Amino acid sequence: MRIKNLSLKNFRNYSEQTFSFDPELNVLTGANAQGKTNAAEAVFFLCTGYSPRASRDKLVVKNGEETAEIIGSAVSRYGDVSVKIVFSKNDKKKIYINGQEISRIGELMGNINSVFFNPSELKLVQDSPEDRRRFMNISLSQMSKNYFYSLQKYNKILLQRNNLLKDRDIYVIKDTLPVWDEQLSVAAATIIKQRNAFISEISPIAREKHAFLSGGKEILEMRSESGFSGEKEEIAEKFLIELKNSFERDLKLGYTSCGPHRDDIKFTLNGEDARIFGSQGQQRTVALSLKLAETEIFKKRFDEYPILILDDVLSELDGDRRKKLVAATDGIQTIFTATGVSHSTFRGRNYAHFVIENGAVKKRSDKFLKNDD
């Protein structure tokens, strides 16, 4: 899968700009706050309908403007696809696929797939379980509409159940809760089953990628901490029992204390908890290994790689790991952003170099550096 063109209008600090991407390697450079990350964010928006940075859609509309647009065209083994997103300061965003407006964001998932990394992705290792669940949710939602809609349904039912637990009438709670619990267990089973399969699949690949990036010095292991396993029917039954067993606790807390909204992933390096004992450099390598492994999962599922977006990652790596990371992207359309980069980092590769200044492409050049340059 490759993105061919990206057009921005009043998006972030861009007035109007079009990018024509190389099918392999693309490098966006420029000083801070010039628009490199904004362009990378726009590509991810086309894939998921969400921003990895903005909490509200209207924040991407350029100051002084009422609307903004992102338009992208991509090609995959299934054919060409175009996606357009229109943002408004006063209305919900509108999404069009091949010119037709869609009514549900789930219809966008899977049209253009991407894997995104920027420095904030260190939260995957460093911060709360919510960040690790978000990683799984974004990846699996692109791979499976069934997962995306099950997640939406689960969150909606969970909200209803939590509101019910706050009701002062215990009889209303006891009469109504079983209805929500049955529905919640069915949605939960789909989520847990797919997450378990995802972790089982990605774990050995992430271990391999991490060994490559670290020069074989560290062994990465990851495991699910969901507490449920088996087939969907078995998971649903176990989860329903767990809900019943935790009823008194949930009633006191006023919220649901078990389920996929409490899932976590544990990472270890050479047997030690990476979150506690890993240095920032080691944690960054863990997160990068996960993202590279994620691209391989897409390749296995769809017989083509997603677009890989690596925002501001090269400056935080030493020369050896930079070159290894670039080598690991061979065969994957990759978009790097950086304040500056040595051309020797990309030796032996074709790449398009975009220089960004104040929300515009100041210069584009196509390069090929031979191994002996």
Buried (B, 14 or more C-beta within 10 A) or exposed (E): BBBBEBBBBBBBBBEEBEBBBBEBBBBBBBEEEBBBBBBBBBBBBBBBBBBBBBEEBBEBBBEEBEBBBBBBBBBBEEEEBBBBBBBBEEEEBBBBBEEEEBEEBBBBBBBBBBBBBBBBBBBBBBEEBEBBBBBBBBBBBBBBBBBBBBBBBBBEBBEBBBEBBEBEEEEEBEEBBEEBBEBBBBBBBBBBBBBBEBBEBBBEBBBBBBBBBBEEEBEBBBEBEBBBEBEBEEBBBBBBEBBEEBBEEBBEEEBBBBBBBBBBBBBBBEEEEBBEEBEEEBBBBBBBBBBBBBBBBBBEEBEBBBBBBBBBBBEBBEEEBBBBBBEBBEEBBBBBBBEEBEEEBBBBBEBBBBBBEEBBBEEBEEBEBEEEE
